[in-house]
Amino acid sequence: MVPIFSLPVFGAYGRAFTADQLFWPLLIFLVPLVAITASAFALPLAVAIVYLFLAKRTKDIILYLNSIFAPFGHWAPAWGGRLSIFSTKRTTGYSEDSS
């Protein structure tokens, strides 16, 4: 999908900067190669992450990360006040009094 959507972008770049005739065959040849190279690096990384973080441990990891970042939720009113998943009451940091 990325190569298909990037072809018009690089095509516009070639037209705007008056690219040589060699630009166009190289564009069609190199854009898929860049996508294949990125996939070749991302696939082993994704497999390693899935292997390290098993589905059974995902809940524990999320709770651990929440316990680390929950204290910072009080300083982030733009994020809706508290960020803790342990709290059932949603606080916005704004007063409920309209006066």
Secondary structure by P-SEA (a helix, b strand, c coil): cccccaaaaaaaaaaaaccccaaaaaaaccaaaaaaaaaaaaaaaaaaaaaaccccaaaaaaaaaaaaacccccccccccccccccccccccccccccc
